[in-house]
Amino acid sequence: MKIELLAPAKNLEYGKAAIDAGADAVYIGVSGFSARKAVGNSIAEIEALINYAHKFYAKVYVAVNTIIYENELNKVQELIHSLYKINADAIIIQDLGILKLDIPQIPIFASTQMNNYDLERIKFIDSLGIDRIILARELGIEEIKLIRENVNCELETFIYGSLCVSLSGQCYISAASCGRSANRGECAQICRHNFDLVDANGKVLEKNKYLLSLKDLNLENKIEDLIKAGVSSFKIEGRLKELEYVINSVAYFRNKIDNSIKKINNENSLQNKLDKQSNVYSKSSSGEIKLNFLPDLDRTFNRGGTNYFIDNQKNNDSKINGKLTTYNTQKSIGKYIGTIENCKEKEVTIKSNEVIAPGDGLCYFDEENVLQGFRVNNVINGKIITLKQIKIKKGTKIYRNEDIDFERVLKKNNPPKRKIKIKIFVDYLTANSSTELQFKVIDEDGNQIILKENDNSLNGNWIDHKIIEKQFGKVGNTIFEIDKININSTIKIAKSISEINQIRRNMLELLLEERIKNFPKIIQKNKIINLNSKNYKINKNFSLLNIANHLSLDLYKDIILDKNLEIKYAPEVTQEFDEIPLMTSKYCIKRELNICPKHNKVENNDSLKTELFLKDNSKKYKLEFDCKECIMKIYKAQDKAK
């Protein structure tokens, strides 16, 4: 079974860097219809990335994962045909109306924006013939196991990066508040605002805190469990992140996944001796990664890590280890490096084992728990010189949220390289002939080419085998790396060095062509999209199906068993936000603040007997708690914020 590390690609440069750092696949947005509108790319840019990725048997998935308005259907249809022509490995969609378009046979992945949280909905999506479902982040391992038992398609899950506090695809707060729909790739990140938490009587329970700003997901210790649960693709979030974040996180999780694969295969090897079965895991792309740095997630953007709900046993039993928010800041604080020993005007001394360099960004929480920061201007005799006068209490913890030396190594000095191992064999064409020489090159995936050359050894001027090996070893900036050169010891070769070099160039060019010809395309488990699925009965709020065009509407009408039920268009179309939850979240503020009546057994708290509200500078939102299902919903408050 192939296991995939899937990385974000903001653009061509970032996509190539992710592949060089070890990604088996990348996902990239196309202009106009990506859930990250700010990082859309042209067809030409995506094609260039595909051509680069396929050399390493890595794949490129294109996000077309917004809801599609009526007047955009023809444009999206043309777009998908264009993506098919440039050999995109799959498209990622949110809008099911796409399935009713006249599109080519291209693999289709169901975006997490389709709210892939409920087993019955996931079974419905699978029954349509979708090739892969990208699971909601809120699911636990036991829930994923149950899904694996009930569907045929591949399963993909996030393992690292920023978390949406709302169930994906079910967040309308940005659209309602400022007309920027998350389902159209224009999220305003209102969840990263600071809020006051107040009760119905106006009492302030929390003041100016980032109550909806979650830590970053980090499931590095759950990879083995997720592989065993049936996940085949592990996704890093971050198409809006910087290049050093992509390189660092990909390199880090490449190592983690490889170690997990090795461990599971060793365990299976012992078991296979008993049951005579074979279950071998491997990475899904080729090549060895060359790094000149030690990956460290703390040294690039992070808000601290959480397992989120991965330990859930079932939907209404949320098992959480630790806090889910860093509610004193929504920013990356980076890596803890030490404590303040002395601070005087523009000189700071830090007790730390880390090397601090000019240009580093350092930060700390002041006595009011407000994040503050300063830039290192110079370091003289262990003292940090700053441009501005600062005052920090002795013993204060210091973090580095911008690491200049680390960034320089990642981006400039010697970035990661990826190489395909090859073996070269030189022999006579047949055992009994000395009229032709055979030059054969084989790569690590079994691709091979053979060149035949006339044997001119009778003419004398033989070239030493050591020189041939040296010249064949000069692979330069190609994607190849010599693993072995085997020259038959009885062969006498009368070639000039320039001729040997030309043979090497020809071999490598032909091998690259052979690799691309044999690129392992995705084998679609579900060849035909089934639009007549009748095994799913929708039993949810129909305004939240994100229907934005008649094709999507028709699809849902076709499969709903109860024809008396009304299906509404998406709120982005109707502009009806007053009665719907603007967010639906597995995260709960009450539990985060240890005032949950179910888990914390809080009693005699008058504020819990009233409605609770969130207020920012301009808006007020009402909170609703479904304690039975452990779900929090956020609604637009009807009164104006004071």
N, C-alpha and C positions, 0 to 999 in steps of 0.2 A: 504494500500500500504506500502510495506517495504522500508525503507530508510536506505542506507548503508554508513557507514564510512569506507573507504578503505585506508589502510596504507601500507607503504613500508616495505619490509623485506629484509635486506641485507643477512641474514642467519637465521638459526634456532633460535638462541638466540634472535635476533632482532624481529623475527616474533612472538615469544612467548611473548616478552615484549610489543609489539604493541597490542596483543590480551588482555593481562592483563590490559593495560591502557584504553581499551574501543573500539578497532577496531572491526567492524562487519566482516571484511574480510581483508586479506593481499595479496599482490602480490609479487612474488619471482621469481628470474631468475634461469633458468636451465643452467648448464655449456655448453658453446659452442654456444648457440643460443639466448642469452638474449641481449636486447638493452643496457645493462650495463654489458659488458663482464667481468669487474673486479670483479663482485660479483655473479658469477655463482655458483650453488649448485648441489650436487649430488642427485640422486633419493632417496637415503636413508635419507638424511637430509630433503628433501621435504616431504617424507612420515611421518617422525617424527613430522613435523610441522602440517601436515594435521590431524594426530591422536590427537594432542593437541587441535587444533582449533575446531574440530568437537564436542568435549566435551561441548563447549559453543555455539554450533550451529553457529560458525563463519566459514567462508569459506577461501579457499586458491586457488588463481589463479596463474597459472604458465606462465611466460613470455617466449614465443618462438618467439619473435618478431623481428628477424633479417630477412634480405633477405637471401634466401637459394641458395647456389651455386649448380650446376648440380650434382657434386659428393657427395653432402650431403643429397640428397633426401631420400635415403634408411635409413640413420641414423636417420633423423628426423621422418620418419614414425615409426621406432622402438621406438624412444623416446616417441612419443605421445601414443603409445600402453602401454608403461611402466607407463606413467602418469595416464592413464585411470585405470590401474590395482591398483594403490595406492590411487584411489578415489580423484584425483585432481578435483576441482569443475569446472574449466574451463581452457582453454589455451588462451593466448593472442597472436595474430599473426599479422604480417605485410605482409607476402608473401602469396598471394592468391593461389599460386601453391599448398599449403598444402591441399586445398580443393579437389584437384584431387588425392591425395594420398589415399591409402587404410587404413583409420583410423577409430577407433571406434566412437560411438555416444557420443562424449564428447562436452559439451558446448563450443562455440567458440566466443571470443570477438575480435573485430577489433581494433587493436592498434591505438593510435593517430598517429603513424608513417605512417599510411595509408593515411595521409593528409585528415582527416575528417573535411574539411573546407567548401566545396562546397555542396549545397543542393542536386544537381543532383547526385554527386558522392555518397553521403550518402544514397540516395534513391537506388542507384545501389547496394551498399553493403548490405543494408537491404533486397533487393530482392533476394539475394543469399541464405538467410536463416541464416545469422549471428545472434547470440543471443543478443549481446550487442555491441554498437558502443561507443568508447571512443572519445569524441569530441575534436576538436582542441581548444587550449586555446584562440585563437583570436576571437571566436564567442561571440556575445552579447546575452543578455537574450531574446530579441525579435527574434533574429535569431534561438535560441534554441526552442522557442515556435513554430516557423514555422516548424522546423525539427520534433518536437514531433507530429505535426499534419499530417506529411507525412510518418512516418515510424512506424513499428510494434515492433521493438526490444527495449530493454532497452537502456537508455542513461546514460553515465557516464561522469563526467567533473572534471577537476582539481580545487581545491579550495585553495591550499597552496603549496608553495615551489618554487624552481628555475624555471625560464622561459627560454625556448629556443628562441633566437631572430629570428630564421628562422621558417617558417612553418615546423612542424614536418614531417620528412620523405623527406623534400625538401632541406636538407642541405648537401652540398657536399664539403664544403670548407676544412674540415679536410682531406677528402680522396684525394682531389686535391693537397693539400699543403704538406702532410706528409704521405700519404698512409694509413691513419687510418680512416676508414669509420664509420660515425655515424650510418648508416644503418646496420652496422655489430657490433655495440656495442662498438666501439673503438674511440668515439669522443675525439679529442684532446683539446676541449674547446678553440678554437681560438677566439671565441666571447668574451672571458674573457681577451684577450690581450689588451695592451694599443696601441693606434694608433695616427698618425697624420692625420688630415683632410686637404687635399691640393686641390687647383684648378688646371686647365690645365696649368696655367702659373707658377706653382710651389709655389704660395703664400700659406703660412700655415695659415689656418683658426682656427684650434685647434691643440695644441701641447701636445703630450704624455697624452692623455685622454682615458678612457675606454668607447669608444663611442658605443660599441655594448653590453656592459655588463648591462643587465636589472636588475632592482630591483626584489624582489621575489613577486610572486603572493600571494595576501591575499584577499579572498572573504568572510571573516567572516560576513560581513554585508549584504551579498547577498544570504544567504542560503535560507531564506524563499521565496525569489523571484524565485530562481532556482528550489525549490521543486514545486512551483506552475507552473513553466514553463514545468515541466515534467521530471526533472532529478531525478534518483533514487539512484545513487551512487556518492559519493563525495570523491575525491581522493587527498591524500597528496603525493606530490613528495618527493623523498629522499632516494633511495636505496644506495646512496653513502655517506649519512650523518651518523653522529655518534649516539650512542644509546640514549643519553640524548635528542637529537633533536626529535627522534621518540616518546619517552615516553611523552615529554612535548607537542608536537603538537597534538598527538592523544588525550591526556587527555583534552586539550584545546577545540578541535573541537567536542569531545564527548559531552561536556557540551553545546556548541553552537547549535549543531544539535538537542539534546534533547529538549532544550528550544524552538527551532524553531518548532519542531514537536508539542509540547504542545500548543504553541500559535496558530498554524494553526488548530489543532483539536478543540480548543475552538471556533475559528471563524466559523469553519464548523458546530459545534454543534448548534450554534445559527441559521445558515442558514438552517440546516437540519430540524429544527422545522417548517420552512416555506415550504420547497419543498419536505420534507419526503425522502430525499436521504441520503445515508451514504458514507462518504469518510474519512476514518480514516487512519492516518499514524502511523507507529511504527518503532522502530529500528529492524534490521533484525537478530540480535543475542540475546543471553540471558545473564543474570547475572548483578549483581550490582558491580560497580567499587569502590574500596576502595583506596583513595589517602591520602597521608600524606604531600602533598605540594599543593601550589596554582599555577596552570599552568600559564605561562607567556611567550609568544612567543619571547619577546625581550631578554630573558635570555639564549636562545640557538641560533644556527646559523641563521642569517637573514641578508639580504642586504637592509632592509627597504621594506615596502609593497606598492603594486600598485594593483588597480582594473583592470589594463590592458585595454582591450576593451570590458568589460562586459556590458557597457552602449551603445554599438553600436546599432543603429537602423537598419542599412543595411550595406552591405559590403563596399560601397564607402563613408560612412559618419562616420569617426572614431571619436568617442567622448572620449576624454581623460581628466582625472582630474589630473593635476600635471605632473611632469616629470616621465619618465619611467626608466631612468638610474640614477645611482650614479656614474657619470663618473670620479670622483676623486679616486675611488677605486673599485676593483671587489670583495673585501673581506667582510666578516661579521664584522660590527662594534659593534654589540651587543646593549646593552641598555645604553641610556643616563643616567648618574648618578650625574652630577653636573659640576662645573667649578673650575678652578685652583684659589686658594687664594694666594698661595705662593709656589715658587719652588727654592730651593737652594741646589746645588750640588746633593746629593743623598737623599734629604728629600723633600717630596711634601705634601702640605696641600690642601685638596679638600673640597669645600663647597658642602655638599651632605647629603641627608637623608638616604642614603644606608649604610649598614654595609659592610665594605671592609675588606677582609681577606687575610692573606698570601697565595700566590699562584695564586691570581686573575691576570688576564691579562687585562690591561687597554690600551686604545688607544686614539688618538686625531689627528686632522689635523693641521699640522704646518703652518707657514706663507705662504708657497708655495702651500698649499692645498694638501700636500703629507701626507698620513696616516703613523703615527708613533706609536710605542707602547713600553710598558715596563711591567715587571713583578713585582708584589708586593712581596718583600722579607719579610717584617715584618710591623706591625702597632703598634706604640708606642705613647701613649697619643694623639691619633688622627693624628699623622704624619705618612705618608707612607714612608717606607724605601725601597730604590731600590738598586739593585746590581751595576748598572751603573750610571754614572753622566748624568743627563738630564737637559735640559733647556727649560722651557715651559712658555709662556707669561701668565700673570695674566688675568683671564677671559676666557681662552680657555676652550671650552667644552670637557668634558671627558666622554668616553664610556667604558663600561666593556664588552669585547668580550670573556672572559672566567671567568665563575662564579664558583669557586671551591666548595663553600658550596652547591650551587644548584645542581651541578653535583653529589656531594657526596650523597645527599638525593635521587636523581633519580636512581642512579645505585647501591648504596651499603647499605645505612642505613635501608630503609624500602620501597622497590619498590612497585608499585601498585599491588593490588590483586583483583581478580575477583571471585565472589562467586554466586552460583546458590541457590536461596532460596527454602527451602523445608518445608513441613508440615508433622508431624508424628501423626498418630491417633492409639490409642490402645483401643481395644474393644473386646467383645465376638464375636465369629464368626457369631452367629445369636442372635436375641433378646431373644430367649427362650432356649438357650443352654449355659451351663457353662463348656462344655467339652474341648473347644478349644479357645485359644486366637488368636486374629487377630492383626497383626502389619502392618499398611499401611503407606507408605510414598509416597508423591506426590510432584513433583517439579513444578516450576513456569510455565513450558510449558505444564503441564497436564500429563506428564509421571508418571506412578505409578506402584508400585509393592506391593504385599501382602505376608507376611510370616505368617504361621500358627504354633502355638506352643501348646503343651499339657498344660492344666490347672492343675497345681499341688497345687492349693490353699488349697485343703483339707488336704494336708500334713503339713500345718502350715508354719512357718518361712517366713511370708509375708514380702515383701520388700516395704518400704515406697515409695509412688509415687514421692516424691521430689527427692529421690535418683535416681529413674529411669530417671526422667527428666534431672538430672545432668549428668548421664552417656550417655544418648542419645545426649546431647548437645556437647559432646566431639568429634567433627567431624575432629579435627586435621588439617592436611595439605591437606585434600580432597578439591574438588572444591565446596563443599556444605556449606551452612550456614543455621542454624535453624531459621525458621520464626515463627513456632508455634508447640507446643507439646500438644496434647489433649488426656488425659487418662480418660476413663470412670470412674467416681468416685466410682462406685459400684464394680469395678474389684479388686480382691485380687490376687496378683501375688507372687508366691513362686519361685523365681529365684535367683541365686547367682549373685553378681556383675559381675563376669567373664562371666556368661551366658548372662546377659543384654548387655555387651560389644560386645559379639559375634553376638547377634541379630542385634545390630547397624551396625557392620561391614558388615554383610550379606546384610542388607537392602541397604546400600550405594553402595556396589559392584554391586548388582543386578540392582539398579536404574541407575547407570552409564551405564551398559550394555543396559538397555532399552532406555536410551537417545540416545546412539550411533545407536541402531537399528532403531530408529525413526528419525534420522537426516533428516532434510528437504532439499533434493537435489534440485538443480535448475530444474525447470520445463521448458523444452525447448519449447518456443513459436513456433519455426520453426524446426520441427523434421527432415526435409530432406533438405540438402543443394541443392539448385537449380542452377545447372551449365548451364542451358539453358535460363537464363534471357536475354530477348531481348528488355528491355525497357530503355536501357541506351546507348547513343551515345557519345563516347569520343570526346571531342573537345579541347584537350590541347596538349602540347608538349609531344610527345610519348616517348621521351628519359627519361622522369621523372616519369614513372610509376614504377620504381624500379623492373623491371623484370630481374631475375637472373638465371632462369632455363626454360626449355621447357614447363613444366606444367603451369607455370604462363603465358608464352607466348601464349600457346594454349587457355587458358581460355579467355584472352582478345580477341584473334582472333575470338573465338566463339560468343562473344557478340557484337562485333563492326559491325554496320550496313553497313558502307562504307568500302567495302573490298579493295578499292584502297589505303587506308591509310596505311602507313608504321609504324610498331611498332618496336622500337629499344630496345635493351637490356639496362640495367642500366649502368650508367657511370662507376660504380665500375667494371663492366665486360669489357666494351669497352675501358676504360681509356681515353675517350674523354671528357675532361673537358673544353676545350678552348671556346666553343661556348654556353655553358649552364650557367644559373645563378647558382653560387655556393651557394647562399642563396636567398630565396624569403621571404620577411619580411613585416608584417603589420606595424611594427615599422619603423619610418622614421627619419633619422638624421636631415634633414632640419627642420622638425617640432619640434624635441627635442631642437634644437638650436634657435628656434624662427625665422627661415629664410625661412619658408614655404610660397611660393607665393599664395597658396590657403587659408590657415588658418590664416596666420600672415600678409598677404597683404604687403609683403616686396617689395619695389621698389628701383630701381637705385642701385642694388647691383651687381657689375661687376662679382663677383665670381659665382653668380647664373646663369650667361649667359654662363658659361663654364662647361665642365665635372668636376666632383668631384671624388677624389680618397681617399682611405684609405691606409696608409703605416704603417707597423710595422717594426721590425728590418730586416726582410728578404724578405718580399713580398709586392706587390702593387696590390690593387684591385680597379676596376672601379665601380662607383655607377650609377645606372640607376633608374629614378623616374617615376612611372606611377601615375601622380597626379589625374587622373580621378578615378582610383580605389584605391587610397591611398596605393600603394604598392611600396616598395623599393627592388631593386634587386642588388646583388653584383656579379660581374664577375671578372675573372682573367684578370688583365691588361697585355697587350702584351709586354710592355717595362719593363725592370728590374728596381727594386727600386734602387735609387741612394744612 
